[in-house]
Amino acid sequence: MVNDRGTPAFQGDLSDKAVTIAEALKGAGYSTYMSGKWHVTPYKVENPDKKNWPRQRGFDRFFGMISGAGSLYDPRSLTNENEYVAPREGFYCTTDFTNYGVQYIEEHSSENPFFLYLAYTAAHWPMHAPAEAIAKYKGYYDEGWDALRQQRYERMKEMGLVKPTWALTPRDSFVAPWSDTIADKAWELANMEVYAAMVEEMDKGIGQIVASLERKGELENTLIFFLQDNGACAEELQWVKAQPDEKDLIPMQPGELQTLMVPIITRDGKPIKVMKEAWPGPPEGYTAYGLNWANASNTPFREYKHWVHEGGISTPLIVHWPAGISEKGVFRNTPAHLVDIMATCIAVGGNEYPSTYNGQSIQPMEGKSLLPVFADDELDREAIYWEHEGNRAVRMGKWKLISKASKKKSFLWDKVDELALSDWELYDMEKDRTETQNIAATQPDLVAKMADMWLVWGKRTGIVPRPPR
């Protein structure tokens, strides 16, 4: 995302041939606000290039992080409007991002519409949450990840989220059965308890946003989207601690900026510890809940963030808009994609997507407005395409074609047609959304057709599978 790989599609920065939702909605008279994580331009400590910071990309107000991750208590790249700032005493990302979002809503003039992008870092690692929030979940997950997967699967079937014919995927082969003697069960449980606390703190924050809209009389006619950017994350933190200088062991002074994703010590002088050296929750503990709990979080799907199986890309989209959606509390099963959020905002905002902006030709939108889905109509599209770190997929109707990236090969466009011969998996998503029955061998013509569709899309958009690092 923020690494320059030498091609226009992988330049590691926001393109000047694209617009943000904030820039697009400016043309319809919207005020635009953002609070939270940005992570779409390189983070530099000294003399940062701010051309792609939020205030330069359409947002009237901004508080949050320029970089992608860090302590929830003391994040690097914390920024207020257009300048780096140190966290206030008692800072916690979820709380402060919420507070600024509420402030923007309450200070907004009712004479024009507004767009707010609230990008929480929860529940991204590290596992950080207030002690009182964690305490509520003590013992909640003591039955372990196997029981949790089964309980969630049964509840999903009861709710109608999962068809009974969609089999629960087997436990990941790299995850030990909970019943085995695991020496660090207490540590594993603590991670899941903190993760749950992080999610609840986020949920409380969303409640505060809703309450602020109610106070202004704007809730009924405000379109709210809630979604995640990927499936559960199986990453585990790795940290090679260099021999610290003496100055690194001196607690930071009030107002001093944090520049490290994983610092050496906390602001009150406690040494930072990572993964199983640490205990999740407090500022000095840097842990992730890893593969074990990610496998449970992704019930009933396969794989995780980074991959394009359902466990990597399938996330819920919750939409609330009483003035614009007649039905309440119902499911829509039409596949959609993140690119559709832009198209929907343009449709609701009542303006045209720009063909030029700041003197640059702008690439056309890839997405489709979701307004027909809100009305329970069909969405007219040929297919949805994915590429992430070389992993590829295309969804056409009920069919989904997938190929996991080779870790051994780097494809360039002069050899890209070799991808048509690579290992593809094919699934019928109506019968088998959990992707347990690969039917590619029985549908060679369909595999060839969809693989060719992916290649056409990839060439048009500049995708280079497994680009050279």
ZIHU-V509206 format. One record per residue. N is the residue number from 1. RES is the residue in one letter. SS is DSSP state (@ for helix, = for strand, . for the rest). BURIAL is 1 if it has 16 or more other C-alpha atoms within 10 Angstrom, else 0. Layout:
N;RES;SS;BURIAL + N;RES;SS;BURIAL
This chain:
1;M;.;1 + 2;V;.;1 + 3;N;.;0 + 4;D;.;0 + 5;R;.;0 + 6;G;.;0 + 7;T;.;0 + 8;P;@;0 + 9;A;@;1 + 10;F;@;1 + 11;Q;.;0 + 12;G;.;1 + 13;D;.;1 + 14;L;.;1 + 15;S;.;1 + 16;D;.;1 + 17;K;.;1 + 18;A;.;1 + 19;V;.;1 + 20;T;.;1 + 21;I;@;1 + 22;A;@;1 + 23;E;@;1 + 24;A;@;1 + 25;L;@;1 + 26;K;@;1 + 27;G;.;0 + 28;A;.;0 + 29;G;.;0 + 30;Y;.;1 + 31;S;=;1 + 32;T;=;1 + 33;Y;=;1 + 34;M;=;1 + 35;S;=;1 + 36;G;=;1 + 37;K;=;1 + 38;W;.;1 + 39;H;.;1 + 40;V;.;1 + 41;T;.;1 + 42;P;.;1 + 43;Y;.;1 + 44;K;.;0 + 45;V;.;0 + 46;E;.;0 + 47;N;.;0 + 48;P;.;0 + 49;D;.;0 + 50;K;.;1 + 51;K;.;0 + 52;N;.;1 + 53;W;.;1 + 54;P;@;1 + 55;R;@;1 + 56;Q;@;0 + 57;R;.;1 + 58;G;.;1 + 59;F;.;1 + 60;D;.;1 + 61;R;=;1 + 62;F;=;1 + 63;F;=;1 + 64;G;=;1 + 65;M;=;1 + 66;I;.;1 + 67;S;.;1 + 68;G;.;1 + 69;A;.;1 + 70;G;.;1 + 71;S;.;1 + 72;L;.;1 + 73;Y;.;1 + 74;D;.;1 + 75;P;.;1 + 76;R;.;1 + 77;S;.;1 + 78;L;=;1 + 79;T;=;1 + 80;N;=;1 + 81;E;.;1 + 82;N;.;0 + 83;E;=;0 + 84;Y;=;1 + 85;V;.;1 + 86;A;.;1 + 87;P;.;1 + 88;R;.;0 + 89;E;.;0 + 90;G;.;0 + 91;F;.;0 + 92;Y;.;1 + 93;C;@;1 + 94;T;@;1 + 95;T;@;1 + 96;D;@;1 + 97;F;@;1 + 98;T;@;1 + 99;N;@;0 + 100;Y;@;1 + 101;G;@;1 + 102;V;@;1 + 103;Q;@;0 + 104;Y;@;1 + 105;I;@;1 + 106;E;@;0 + 107;E;@;0 + 108;H;.;1 + 109;S;.;0 + 110;S;.;0 + 111;E;.;0 + 112;N;.;0 + 113;P;.;0 + 114;F;=;1 + 115;F;=;1 + 116;L;=;1 + 117;Y;=;1 + 118;L;=;1 + 119;A;=;1 + 120;Y;.;1 + 121;T;.;1 + 122;A;.;1 + 123;A;.;1 + 124;H;.;1 + 125;W;.;1 + 126;P;.;1 + 127;M;.;1 + 128;H;=;1 + 129;A;.;1 + 130;P;.;1 + 131;A;@;0 + 132;E;@;0 + 133;A;@;1 + 134;I;@;1 + 135;A;@;0 + 136;K;.;0 + 137;Y;.;1 + 138;K;.;0 + 139;G;.;0 + 140;Y;.;0 + 141;Y;.;1 + 142;D;.;1 + 143;E;.;0 + 144;G;.;1 + 145;W;@;1 + 146;D;@;1 + 147;A;@;0 + 148;L;@;1 + 149;R;@;1 + 150;Q;@;0 + 151;Q;@;0 + 152;R;@;1 + 153;Y;@;1 + 154;E;@;0 + 155;R;@;0 + 156;M;@;1 + 157;K;@;0 + 158;E;@;0 + 159;M;@;0 + 160;G;.;0 + 161;L;.;0 + 162;V;.;1 + 163;K;.;0 + 164;P;.;0 + 165;T;.;0 + 166;W;.;1 + 167;A;.;1 + 168;L;.;1 + 169;T;.;1 + 170;P;.;0 + 171;R;.;1 + 172;D;.;0 + 173;S;.;0 + 174;F;.;0 + 175;V;.;0 + 176;A;.;0 + 177;P;.;0 + 178;W;.;0 + 179;S;.;0 + 180;D;.;0 + 181;T;.;0 + 182;I;.;0 + 183;A;.;0 + 184;D;.;0 + 185;K;@;0 + 186;A;@;0 + 187;W;@;1 + 188;E;@;1 + 189;L;@;1 + 190;A;@;1 + 191;N;@;1 + 192;M;@;1 + 193;E;@;1 + 194;V;@;1 + 195;Y;@;1 + 196;A;@;1 + 197;A;@;1 + 198;M;@;1 + 199;V;@;1 + 200;E;@;1 + 201;E;@;1 + 202;M;@;1 + 203;D;@;0 + 204;K;@;0 + 205;G;@;1 + 206;I;@;1 + 207;G;@;0 + 208;Q;@;1 + 209;I;@;1 + 210;V;@;1 + 211;A;@;0 + 212;S;@;1 + 213;L;@;1 + 214;E;@;0 + 215;R;@;0 + 216;K;.;0 + 217;G;.;0 + 218;E;.;0 + 219;L;.;1 + 220;E;.;0 + 221;N;.;0 + 222;T;.;1 + 223;L;.;1 + 224;I;=;0 + 225;F;=;0 + 226;F;=;0 + 227;L;=;0 + 228;Q;.;0 + 229;D;.;0 + 230;N;.;1 + 231;G;.;1 + 232;A;.;1 + 233;C;.;1 + 234;A;.;1 + 235;E;.;0 + 236;E;.;0 + 237;L;.;1 + 238;Q;.;0 + 239;W;.;0 + 240;V;.;0 + 241;K;.;0 + 242;A;.;0 + 243;Q;.;0 + 244;P;.;0 + 245;D;.;0 + 246;E;@;0 + 247;K;@;0 + 248;D;@;0 + 249;L;@;1 + 250;I;.;0 + 251;P;.;1 + 252;M;.;1 + 253;Q;.;0 + 254;P;.;0 + 255;G;.;0 + 256;E;.;0 + 257;L;.;1 + 258;Q;.;1 + 259;T;.;1 + 260;L;.;0 + 261;M;.;1 + 262;V;.;1 + 263;P;.;1 + 264;I;.;1 + 265;I;=;1 + 266;T;.;1 + 267;R;.;1 + 268;D;.;0 + 269;G;.;0 + 270;K;.;0 + 271;P;=;0 + 272;I;.;1 + 273;K;=;1 + 274;V;=;1 + 275;M;@;1 + 276;K;@;0 + 277;E;@;0 + 278;A;.;0 + 279;W;.;1 + 280;P;.;1 + 281;G;=;1 + 282;P;.;1 + 283;P;.;1 + 284;E;.;1 + 285;G;=;1 + 286;Y;=;1 + 287;T;.;1 + 288;A;.;1 + 289;Y;.;1 + 290;G;@;1 + 291;L;@;1 + 292;N;@;1 + 293;W;@;1 + 294;A;@;1 + 295;N;@;1 + 296;A;@;1 + 297;S;@;1 + 298;N;.;1 + 299;T;.;1 + 300;P;.;1 + 301;F;.;1 + 302;R;.;1 + 303;E;.;1 + 304;Y;.;1 + 305;K;.;1 + 306;H;.;1 + 307;W;.;1 + 308;V;.;1 + 309;H;.;1 + 310;E;@;1 + 311;G;@;1 + 312;G;@;1 + 313;I;@;1 + 314;S;.;1 + 315;T;.;1 + 316;P;.;0 + 317;L;=;0 + 318;I;=;0 + 319;V;=;0 + 320;H;=;1 + 321;W;.;1 + 322;P;.;0 + 323;A;.;0 + 324;G;.;0 + 325;I;.;1 + 326;S;.;0 + 327;E;.;0 + 328;K;.;0 + 329;G;.;0 + 330;V;.;0 + 331;F;.;0 + 332;R;.;0 + 333;N;.;0 + 334;T;.;0 + 335;P;.;0 + 336;A;.;1 + 337;H;.;1 + 338;L;.;0 + 339;V;@;0 + 340;D;@;1 + 341;I;@;1 + 342;M;@;1 + 343;A;@;1 + 344;T;@;1 + 345;C;@;1 + 346;I;@;1 + 347;A;@;1 + 348;V;@;0 + 349;G;@;1 + 350;G;.;0 + 351;N;.;0 + 352;E;.;0 + 353;Y;.;1 + 354;P;.;1 + 355;S;.;0 + 356;T;=;0 + 357;Y;=;0 + 358;N;.;0 + 359;G;.;0 + 360;Q;=;0 + 361;S;=;0 + 362;I;.;1 + 363;Q;.;1 + 364;P;.;0 + 365;M;.;0 + 366;E;.;0 + 367;G;.;1 + 368;K;.;1 + 369;S;.;1 + 370;L;.;1 + 371;L;@;1 + 372;P;@;0 + 373;V;@;1 + 374;F;@;1 + 375;A;.;0 + 376;D;.;0 + 377;D;.;0 + 378;E;.;0 + 379;L;.;0 + 380;D;.;0 + 381;R;.;0 + 382;E;.;0 + 383;A;.;1 + 384;I;=;1 + 385;Y;=;1 + 386;W;=;1 + 387;E;=;1 + 388;H;=;1 + 389;E;.;1 + 390;G;.;1 + 391;N;=;1 + 392;R;=;1 + 393;A;=;1 + 394;V;=;1 + 395;R;=;1 + 396;M;=;1 + 397;G;.;0 + 398;K;.;0 + 399;W;=;1 + 400;K;=;1 + 401;L;=;1 + 402;I;=;1 + 403;S;=;1 + 404;K;.;1 + 405;A;.;1 + 406;S;.;0 + 407;K;.;0 + 408;K;.;0 + 409;K;.;0 + 410;S;.;1 + 411;F;.;1 + 412;L;.;0 + 413;W;@;0 + 414;D;@;0 + 415;K;@;0 + 416;V;@;0 + 417;D;@;0 + 418;E;@;0 + 419;L;@;1 + 420;A;@;1 + 421;L;@;0 + 422;S;.;0 + 423;D;.;0 + 424;W;.;1 + 425;E;=;1 + 426;L;=;1 + 427;Y;=;1 + 428;D;=;1 + 429;M;.;1 + 430;E;.;0 + 431;K;.;0 + 432;D;.;1 + 433;R;.;1 + 434;T;.;1 + 435;E;.;1 + 436;T;.;1 + 437;Q;.;0 + 438;N;.;0 + 439;I;.;1 + 440;A;@;1 + 441;A;@;0 + 442;T;@;0 + 443;Q;.;0 + 444;P;@;0 + 445;D;@;0 + 446;L;@;0 + 447;V;@;1 + 448;A;@;1 + 449;K;@;0 + 450;M;@;1 + 451;A;@;1 + 452;D;@;0 + 453;M;@;1 + 454;W;@;1 + 455;L;@;1 + 456;V;@;0 + 457;W;@;1 + 458;G;@;1 + 459;K;@;0 + 460;R;@;0 + 461;T;@;0 + 462;G;.;0 + 463;I;.;1 + 464;V;.;1 + 465;P;.;1 + 466;R;.;1 + 467;P;.;1 + 468;P;.;0 + 469;R;.;0
